[in-house]
Structures are given as C-alpha cells and as structure tokens.
C-alpha cells in the first residue's frame, strides 16, 4: 500500500491512459483493460513508489493498489527477425510522442491525461472519425505480428464501418512476401485466430466482431497463404451452383463462419470455449475441396474424408486444443451425412451415432449439429431456409439414447449379447423416429439461375 508521501510522489508522475482504452472511450465502447504510460520516470523511481516490475524486456509495473499496468515510455529498434527481435530504450528522456510513434495504428497511438485532454500527434482521432485503420509509420513492417493484429482489428470494428487504408494493406502484403510471418510462433498465430473467433455475438459485452473479416483480410494480404495455405486455396475453387449459388468455396466458408457466429450467439459466456470450437469446425469443414482434381470440378466427391488429414495438420501446426480438433474432424467427415439425414438408412444413422460417440458426448453432438446447420445456411440465398434435419437428428439421437443395458441385464443377457441387443433396440428406435419425421423430408431445391 502506498504511504502518504508515496501517494504524493505518485500524483507527481507524468501518467497517461494510452492505446485501446483511449480508442474505445472515443468510440463510446466499453473499456475492458486500461493501460497507462509513464513519461520521464525511471525504474528505480517506480520501485520506490511500491510499483511491482513484471516486464523483463521493457519495464512494465503493477500499481500497488489497483494492480493496473503502468509502462515506462520507450522506443524500439529492430535488431533481428520476427516480432521479438527488438531492442528497447526507456530512459526518462523518451517523450510521449516518441512512445506513441512505435505503435501499430494511428487509432491506437493516442493518449489521454488526467484532465481528459487527448494527445494525438499522428491524427488518430481523424482516422477514428473516418473509420480508417492506418499504420503510424513505416516501422510497421518491422513487426510481422501486426499483420494479424490489424486483421483482428478490422474484424472487431467491421460493424463500426472500419476499413484498412490502402497503403497499410500494401505494407501487410510486403510483410507477407518477406517471409517474416514464418518467425511467428504457432502459439502466437493461434492466439490471434482464437481471439478473432471469440469475438462476435449479441452476448459479447466488450467486442462485437466479424471473425470472417479476419480471415478475409489475411487472404487479401496473402498472409493466409503463408499461415494456413489449405484454407487460403479454397478461394476460387467452384462448387455446384444448385447447392452453392455463391460458387466460390472460400466465400462459402466465410459465410458458414458468419452463420456459426449467429448460431452460437445465444450460448452463455461460460460456454465461450465451445463457441470457438464450433466456429473453428466451420472453418475446417470443407478443407478437402482444396484437393479436388481440376477435371472433376465443380463436383467434390469424397472431400469430407479427404479433409481429415488437413484438419489434423493445422491442429498440429498451430497446437489447437484437442477438443477443437475432435469436433472439427467430426464435422468435416459427417456434415454431408447430416444434410442428407432423411435419405440415410436407419442403420447408417446408427453407425454415424456410434462414430460421433453421442452416448458419451451428447453435448458435443449438439455442437456438431450447430456447425452442420451453419454449413447449410452459409450459402447465398439459403440463410433463412428451414433445416428440419436438426430436429430429426436430435429426435433420433434422443430415442437411441433411451435404450439402456438395464432391461437386457434383467432378461439375463450377458457380454456381447447385451451389446447386440442394445444395437438392435437402438436401430428399431431410429426406424420409428424416421417414420414419424418422414413428413419433414425437404424437397430438393429449385435450380438457381445466376444473373
């Protein structure tokens, strides 16, 4: 706790609120985290006031009472490859203008003093008003991580009308072509993707992003080809117009991600991790289409299983959580089964239920259906179509789950006989549901005429 003398000295520190907190205040958005900048102070001075140093590469301190972060003003100089190859200078003679100049975007290079005055040497307020994401200086190209950060900002603020300045997008393309993106650790790349996938939805108090914009921007600046080429290649690969009026597989995947956001909006905050898993599965569901031979296009027979190794590859490459990968694999392999549910035999449904392990993972089965529904709705003109397959498959799964071993044990059956009897009972339960729901079987869509 600060002593009275220390409090007086603390009040004499030249401190500013900086970065995202200033940006969001000016946008009248809720401020999640507050970061403070201290100009003209030294490490020894901060420690004498009771601040706890937590940064090694450059001095960041925790306030003794509030535990908010206070960083000394600093400049950076590129000395190596990647986003960690910088040397920092943080002596008391570093000015606030010097510190703000090293930041990524003009809208993030503003500060606010204790009286609410805005320090804006790089016209961040003008860009904020014009809804432009613009780099502060050419030093932007020194940090490859900024490509992903700008893509994430573009996604997060898309609903506010923000776009990336042409000259900034050109610099992002320059970074992508430089090979510097390869220096990013898998954990850092996944972290940016995960943060983007977490944004969006009516229940989000802080962020309301469009994660599809994140991936579209990465594709546009050629970064996606470096970081996830199996996804990037989908742009330009055609689909049959009857089922995909949008034609392009990349466009379709982004539309599916949009629908996955809408499908997961009502989920409570405590299920955010599951929301991300569903959205990641949406991204992965059609990866196999990138392997279709050109002479077979626009048909993609067998793309479901063809995509499984590609899901495994990206999950290993980016160290994606295992439960994300497991859901993505199931959606990749069985999404067409879900769409064609009314056409499948009861025995085929039972086999799918076993492979999905709906007996031990009923909640994951719900997420599977949400992702598959997103795939169906994520097509041009399909957004408001009914999807009775969801209701039918939920009813079939419920009926099958109600079959337990208890009654067969009471009949005196043992071992494999119990297993066989349960399988037969589950099959009969699915047959009954199939008959009950036959009236919901959707008719094939009318042929779409592209104008």
Wavefront OBJ file of the C-alpha trace (Angstrom):
o trace
v 0.000 0.000 0.000
v 1.254 3.495 -0.808
v 2.270 5.690 2.103
v 1.016 9.263 2.161
v 4.390 10.554 0.928
v 4.448 7.901 -1.767
v 0.939 8.910 -2.851
v 2.085 12.482 -3.236
v 5.015 11.328 -5.351
v 2.724 9.079 -7.357
v 0.471 12.025 -8.157
v 3.522 13.838 -9.475
v 4.216 11.100 -12.030
v 3.523 12.136 -15.604
v 0.988 9.407 -16.460
v -1.341 8.927 -19.409
v -4.068 6.491 -20.355
v -2.993 5.018 -23.696
v -3.882 2.674 -26.529
v -7.102 0.740 -26.789
v -8.713 2.332 -23.749
v -8.499 5.790 -25.360
v -9.705 4.452 -28.695
v -12.733 2.733 -27.173
v -13.604 5.722 -24.990
v -13.746 7.895 -28.090
v -15.912 5.273 -29.793
v -18.212 5.132 -26.749
v -17.450 1.444 -26.394
v -16.967 -0.331 -23.064
v -13.331 -0.277 -21.964
v -12.091 -3.719 -20.949
v -8.483 -3.054 -19.930
v -6.697 0.161 -19.036
v -3.005 0.614 -19.795
v -1.023 3.575 -18.541
v 2.134 5.213 -19.804
v 4.637 6.960 -17.528
v 6.825 9.657 -19.101
v 10.019 10.956 -17.510
v 10.391 8.319 -14.804
v 12.978 5.631 -14.101
v 12.827 2.029 -12.929
v 14.246 2.988 -9.547
v 11.666 5.732 -9.093
v 8.787 3.367 -9.873
v 10.073 0.739 -7.451
v 10.493 3.346 -4.716
v 6.792 4.124 -5.043
v 5.845 0.491 -4.459
v 5.231 -0.490 -8.088
v 5.982 -4.147 -8.862
v 8.028 -4.717 -12.022
v 6.681 -7.526 -14.223
v 8.426 -6.934 -17.554
v 11.976 -8.016 -18.335
v 12.389 -6.854 -21.939
v 10.973 -3.455 -21.059
v 9.734 -2.081 -17.750
v 6.077 -2.714 -17.031
v 4.825 -2.241 -13.489
v 1.720 -3.093 -11.489
v 0.183 -0.306 -9.445
v 0.459 -1.105 -5.705
v -3.277 -0.671 -5.148
v -5.193 -1.112 -8.401
v -2.762 -3.629 -9.994
v -3.285 -1.822 -13.309
v -0.345 -1.820 -15.707
v 1.993 1.168 -15.963
v 4.765 1.095 -18.568
v 7.681 3.475 -18.956
v 7.756 5.394 -22.225
v 10.084 3.667 -24.667
v 11.344 3.497 -28.197
v 12.195 0.340 -30.154
v 14.793 -0.524 -32.751
v 14.715 -3.611 -34.970
v 17.735 -5.832 -34.345
v 16.654 -9.292 -35.503
v 13.950 -11.337 -37.202
v 10.373 -11.736 -36.040
v 8.198 -9.882 -33.598
v 10.605 -10.303 -30.655
v 13.731 -9.012 -32.410
v 13.729 -5.518 -30.906
v 15.933 -3.540 -28.560
v 14.125 -1.102 -26.265
v 15.247 2.255 -24.902
v 13.309 3.536 -21.907
v 15.272 6.366 -20.287
v 13.444 9.364 -18.751
v 14.186 11.482 -21.855
v 11.784 9.459 -24.052
v 8.836 11.710 -24.920
v 5.213 10.693 -25.240
v 5.403 11.413 -28.985
v 8.379 9.034 -29.238
v 6.457 6.287 -27.472
v 3.269 6.704 -29.489
v 5.217 6.624 -32.758
v 6.235 2.971 -32.192
v 2.608 1.806 -32.012
v 0.856 -0.051 -34.827
v -2.160 2.045 -35.860
v -2.950 5.731 -35.535
v -6.192 4.921 -33.689
v -4.069 3.105 -31.091
v -1.452 5.882 -30.905
v -3.394 8.334 -28.754
v -3.076 9.177 -25.070
v -5.281 10.909 -22.511
v -4.027 12.862 -19.496
v -5.690 13.061 -16.092
v -7.798 16.015 -17.239
v -9.212 14.192 -20.256
v -7.060 16.011 -22.801
v -6.156 13.938 -25.859
v -2.557 13.759 -27.071
v -2.777 12.825 -30.738
v 0.418 13.525 -32.700
v -0.418 11.107 -35.550
v -4.030 12.115 -36.333
v -5.649 9.090 -34.739
v -8.863 10.998 -33.980
v -9.284 11.913 -37.637
v -8.781 8.290 -38.696
v -11.168 7.217 -35.952
v -13.814 9.590 -37.301
v -13.125 8.440 -40.881
v -13.218 4.778 -39.767
v -9.737 4.093 -41.187
v -7.149 1.665 -39.818
v -3.844 3.249 -40.827
v -0.254 2.471 -39.785
v 1.634 5.110 -37.801
v 4.957 4.853 -39.634
v 6.945 2.626 -41.988
v 8.339 0.918 -38.880
v 5.051 -1.014 -39.081
v 6.797 -3.544 -41.346
v 9.324 -4.423 -38.643
v 6.805 -6.500 -36.685
v 5.093 -9.345 -38.605
v 2.588 -9.854 -35.793
v 0.973 -6.585 -36.827
v -0.472 -8.266 -39.919
v -2.622 -10.463 -37.686
v -3.389 -7.646 -35.249
v -4.655 -5.334 -37.999
v -6.746 -8.169 -39.443
v -8.236 -8.707 -35.986
v -8.971 -5.001 -35.549
v -10.617 -4.961 -38.988
v -12.849 -7.836 -37.874
v -13.612 -6.411 -34.453
v -14.559 -2.973 -35.752
v -16.190 -4.032 -39.013
v -19.652 -3.248 -37.658
v -18.472 0.292 -36.982
v -17.579 0.732 -40.638
v -13.791 0.482 -40.302
v -11.652 -0.439 -43.298
v -7.904 -0.766 -43.767
v -6.074 2.059 -45.536
v -4.759 1.017 -48.947
v -1.189 1.928 -48.042
v -1.410 -0.115 -44.838
v -2.725 -3.134 -46.725
v 0.237 -2.776 -49.116
v 2.631 -2.901 -46.158
v 0.847 -6.013 -44.877
v 1.385 -7.603 -48.294
v 5.055 -6.602 -48.103
v 5.400 -8.362 -44.751
v 3.651 -11.459 -46.113
v 6.070 -11.587 -49.045
v 9.128 -11.109 -46.814
v 8.922 -14.491 -45.109
v 8.797 -12.819 -41.693
v 5.462 -14.446 -40.873
v 7.353 -17.734 -40.555
v 9.090 -16.297 -37.484
v 5.813 -16.141 -35.551
v 5.414 -18.952 -33.059
v 2.459 -21.314 -33.583
v 1.098 -20.296 -30.186
v 1.081 -16.608 -31.165
v -0.633 -17.241 -34.507
v -3.265 -19.423 -32.873
v -3.768 -16.857 -30.119
v -4.686 -14.198 -32.693
v -7.009 -16.610 -34.527
v -8.609 -17.691 -31.268
v -9.185 -14.100 -30.167
v -10.803 -13.361 -33.508
v -13.036 -16.438 -33.338
v -14.060 -15.450 -29.806
v -15.348 -12.062 -30.944
v -18.883 -11.565 -32.125
v -22.381 -12.191 -30.934
v -25.111 -10.288 -29.168
v -23.936 -11.556 -25.779
v -20.483 -10.028 -26.199
v -20.360 -7.052 -23.825
v -16.966 -5.849 -24.984
v -16.468 -6.996 -28.553
v -18.822 -7.465 -31.451
v -16.569 -8.567 -34.239
v -16.971 -10.405 -37.504
v -14.343 -13.167 -37.406
v -14.815 -13.923 -41.104
v -13.304 -10.492 -41.838
v -10.127 -11.558 -40.015
v -9.590 -14.443 -42.430
v -10.705 -12.451 -45.470
v -8.119 -9.764 -44.674
v -5.395 -12.382 -44.202
v -6.356 -13.833 -47.582
v -6.371 -10.395 -49.192
v -2.881 -9.505 -47.959
v -1.524 -13.000 -48.821
v -0.785 -13.837 -45.180
v -3.253 -16.726 -45.080
v -1.311 -18.460 -47.857
v 1.706 -18.405 -45.535
v -0.077 -19.327 -42.311
v -2.847 -21.687 -43.446
v -2.485 -22.484 -47.175
v -5.087 -25.282 -47.054
v -7.738 -22.704 -46.152
v -6.399 -19.980 -48.440
v -6.564 -22.211 -51.518
v -10.353 -22.533 -51.230
v -10.860 -19.078 -52.760
v -11.553 -19.584 -56.451
v -12.453 -23.271 -56.190
v -16.020 -23.657 -57.567
v -18.967 -25.579 -56.144
v -22.126 -26.801 -57.925
v -24.413 -23.792 -58.388
v -27.517 -25.802 -57.415
v -26.348 -26.139 -53.814
v -23.871 -23.249 -53.774
v -25.141 -20.171 -55.612
v -22.144 -18.283 -54.168
v -19.942 -20.730 -56.172
v -16.576 -19.962 -54.504
v -15.527 -22.378 -51.737
v -13.647 -19.659 -49.876
v -16.669 -17.359 -49.926
v -18.843 -20.246 -48.761
v -16.517 -20.994 -45.837
v -16.676 -17.376 -44.705
v -20.487 -17.450 -44.958
v -20.505 -20.625 -42.852
v -18.365 -18.892 -40.229
v -20.850 -15.993 -40.212
v -23.685 -18.446 -39.605
v -21.693 -20.204 -36.882
v -21.420 -16.871 -35.075
v -25.187 -16.404 -35.324
v -25.841 -19.980 -34.171
v -23.593 -19.601 -31.125
v -24.763 -16.123 -30.074
v -27.322 -17.372 -27.509
v -24.782 -19.581 -25.731
v -23.863 -18.259 -22.249
v -20.479 -16.674 -21.607
v -19.269 -19.715 -19.680
v -19.501 -21.672 -22.948
v -17.247 -19.303 -24.914
v -14.712 -22.080 -25.380
v -17.360 -24.212 -27.075
v -18.376 -21.280 -29.273
v -14.813 -21.060 -30.560
v -14.732 -24.819 -31.165
v -17.891 -24.644 -33.306
v -16.532 -21.707 -35.284
v -13.203 -23.450 -35.828
v -15.074 -26.519 -37.089
v -16.944 -24.257 -39.512
v -13.599 -23.093 -40.922
v -12.350 -26.650 -41.346
v -15.410 -28.418 -42.727
v -14.571 -28.068 -46.456
v -10.758 -28.145 -46.424
v -10.851 -31.319 -48.535
v -12.231 -29.365 -51.507
v -8.778 -27.882 -51.970
v -7.585 -31.344 -53.043
v -10.209 -31.916 -55.760
v -8.650 -32.501 -59.173
v -9.405 -29.700 -61.625
v -11.015 -32.014 -64.175
v -13.595 -33.095 -61.572
v -14.738 -29.597 -60.644
v -17.224 -28.386 -59.544
v -18.002 -31.799 -58.016
v -16.182 -32.670 -54.794
v -16.939 -36.327 -54.217
v -15.164 -37.643 -51.126
v -13.999 -34.230 -49.933
v -15.204 -35.000 -46.415
v -12.667 -37.719 -45.634
v -10.056 -36.083 -47.832
v -10.145 -33.116 -45.475
v -9.405 -35.099 -42.309
v -5.583 -35.103 -42.688
v -5.729 -31.353 -43.358
v -7.611 -30.781 -40.094
v -5.022 -32.888 -38.300
v -2.235 -30.905 -39.971
v -3.441 -27.427 -38.978
v -4.319 -28.607 -35.473
v -0.788 -29.931 -35.014
v 0.826 -26.934 -36.703
v -0.941 -24.338 -34.561
v -1.230 -26.514 -31.438
v -5.013 -26.220 -31.484
v -6.758 -27.620 -28.365
v -7.632 -31.305 -28.740
v -11.384 -30.842 -28.236
v -11.451 -28.203 -31.001
v -9.748 -30.651 -33.331
v -12.054 -33.527 -32.410
v -15.181 -31.526 -33.195
v -13.671 -30.218 -36.437
v -12.841 -33.763 -37.546
v -16.395 -34.943 -36.912
v -17.946 -32.006 -38.763
v -15.501 -32.435 -41.641
v -16.314 -36.135 -42.050
v -20.054 -36.189 -41.410
v -21.537 -32.828 -42.441
v -22.980 -34.316 -45.644
v -24.490 -37.161 -43.620
v -26.231 -34.510 -41.578
v -27.594 -32.699 -44.661
v -28.773 -35.995 -46.206
v -30.160 -37.383 -42.960
v -33.628 -38.078 -44.366
v -32.109 -40.099 -47.204
v -29.951 -42.288 -44.964
v -30.957 -45.728 -43.741
v -31.534 -46.136 -40.026
v -28.509 -48.417 -39.866
v -26.340 -45.687 -41.400
v -27.567 -43.194 -38.820
v -26.789 -45.631 -36.026
v -23.300 -46.129 -37.411
v -22.827 -42.340 -37.521
v -24.072 -42.018 -33.940
v -21.510 -44.588 -32.853
v -18.702 -42.785 -34.653
v -19.799 -39.462 -33.197
v -19.989 -41.173 -29.787
v -23.261 -39.484 -28.921
v -23.605 -41.867 -25.975
v -20.700 -40.404 -24.022
v -20.533 -36.955 -25.629
v -24.110 -35.705 -26.021
v -23.109 -32.048 -25.748
v -20.519 -32.387 -28.483
v -23.252 -33.864 -30.674
v -25.258 -30.664 -30.157
v -22.239 -28.634 -31.265
v -21.808 -30.905 -34.268
v -25.375 -30.197 -35.366
v -24.886 -26.441 -34.903
v -21.815 -26.498 -37.131
v -23.578 -28.586 -39.789
v -26.583 -26.282 -39.723
v -24.198 -23.337 -40.191
v -22.782 -25.094 -43.251
v -26.241 -25.464 -44.788
v -27.323 -21.882 -44.066
v -23.970 -20.425 -45.126
v -24.875 -20.247 -48.802
v -26.208 -17.450 -50.966
v -29.993 -17.349 -50.554
v -30.061 -20.211 -48.019
v -29.776 -18.011 -44.932
v -33.447 -18.247 -43.956
v -34.213 -21.766 -45.155
v -35.569 -24.328 -42.686
v -33.227 -27.087 -41.584
v -35.506 -29.912 -40.375
v -32.537 -32.294 -40.328
v -31.552 -30.800 -36.975
v -34.904 -31.623 -35.360
v -34.977 -35.081 -36.909
v -31.433 -35.997 -35.870
v -31.979 -34.724 -32.335
v -35.129 -36.857 -32.035
v -33.366 -39.930 -33.454
v -30.424 -39.493 -31.083
v -32.727 -38.998 -28.095
v -34.682 -42.172 -28.907
v -31.488 -44.167 -29.381
v -30.004 -42.879 -26.115
v -33.062 -44.003 -24.180
v -32.056 -47.612 -24.853
v -30.002 -48.802 -21.885
v -28.459 -52.067 -20.809
v -30.622 -52.414 -17.705
v -33.594 -54.191 -19.283
v -31.344 -56.656 -21.104
v -29.412 -57.468 -17.943
v -32.719 -58.154 -16.227
v -33.531 -60.564 -19.054
v -30.385 -62.490 -18.164
v -28.288 -61.499 -21.175
v -24.555 -61.149 -20.748
v -21.497 -59.739 -22.537
v -21.721 -59.393 -26.293
v -25.377 -60.432 -26.255
v -26.234 -57.262 -24.337
v -24.314 -55.173 -26.850
v -26.086 -56.830 -29.798
v -29.499 -56.446 -28.189
v -28.881 -52.764 -27.476
v -27.786 -52.161 -31.061
v -30.960 -53.788 -32.368
v -33.164 -51.814 -29.974
v -31.453 -48.562 -30.930
v -31.910 -49.362 -34.612
v -35.639 -50.013 -34.073
v -35.941 -46.738 -32.148
v -34.359 -44.838 -35.049
v -36.650 -46.609 -37.552
v -39.672 -45.413 -35.585
v -38.423 -41.832 -35.462
v -37.658 -41.989 -39.177
v -41.281 -42.866 -39.862
v -42.567 -40.162 -37.501
v -40.480 -37.451 -39.172
v -40.887 -38.514 -42.814
v -43.230 -35.578 -43.404
v -40.374 -33.136 -42.725
v -38.239 -34.503 -45.543
v -37.316 -31.397 -47.562
v -37.734 -31.464 -51.311
v -34.674 -30.789 -53.477
v -34.079 -27.069 -54.157
v -35.102 -25.484 -57.396
v -32.272 -24.829 -59.788
v -30.797 -21.389 -59.139
v -30.263 -19.104 -62.105
v -27.186 -16.931 -61.693
v -27.695 -13.473 -63.097
l 1 2 3 4 5 6 7 8 9 10 11 12 13 14 15 16 17 18 19 20 21 22 23 24 25 26 27 28 29 30 31 32 33 34 35 36 37 38 39 40 41 42 43 44 45 46 47 48 49 50 51 52 53 54 55 56 57 58 59 60 61 62 63 64 65 66 67 68 69 70 71 72 73 74 75 76 77 78 79 80 81 82 83 84 85 86 87 88 89 90 91 92 93 94 95 96 97 98 99 100 101 102 103 104 105 106 107 108 109 110 111 112 113 114 115 116 117 118 119 120 121 122 123 124 125 126 127 128 129 130 131 132 133 134 135 136 137 138 139 140 141 142 143 144 145 146 147 148 149 150 151 152 153 154 155 156 157 158 159 160 161 162 163 164 165 166 167 168 169 170 171 172 173 174 175 176 177 178 179 180 181 182 183 184 185 186 187 188 189 190 191 192 193 194 195 196 197 198 199 200 201 202 203 204 205 206 207 208 209 210 211 212 213 214 215 216 217 218 219 220 221 222 223 224 225 226 227 228 229 230 231 232 233 234 235 236 237 238 239 240 241 242 243 244 245 246 247 248 249 250 251 252 253 254 255 256 257 258 259 260 261 262 263 264 265 266 267 268 269 270 271 272 273 274 275 276 277 278 279 280 281 282 283 284 285 286 287 288 289 290 291 292 293 294 295 296 297 298 299 300 301 302 303 304 305 306 307 308 309 310 311 312 313 314 315 316 317 318 319 320 321 322 323 324 325 326 327 328 329 330 331 332 333 334 335 336 337 338 339 340 341 342 343 344 345 346 347 348 349 350 351 352 353 354 355 356 357 358 359 360 361 362 363 364 365 366 367 368 369 370 371 372 373 374 375 376 377 378 379 380 381 382 383 384 385 386 387 388 389 390 391 392 393 394 395 396 397 398 399 400 401 402 403 404 405 406 407 408 409 410 411 412 413 414 415 416 417 418 419 420 421 422 423 424 425 426 427 428 429 430 431 432 433 434 435 436 437 438 439 440 441 442 443 444 445 446 447 448 449 450 451
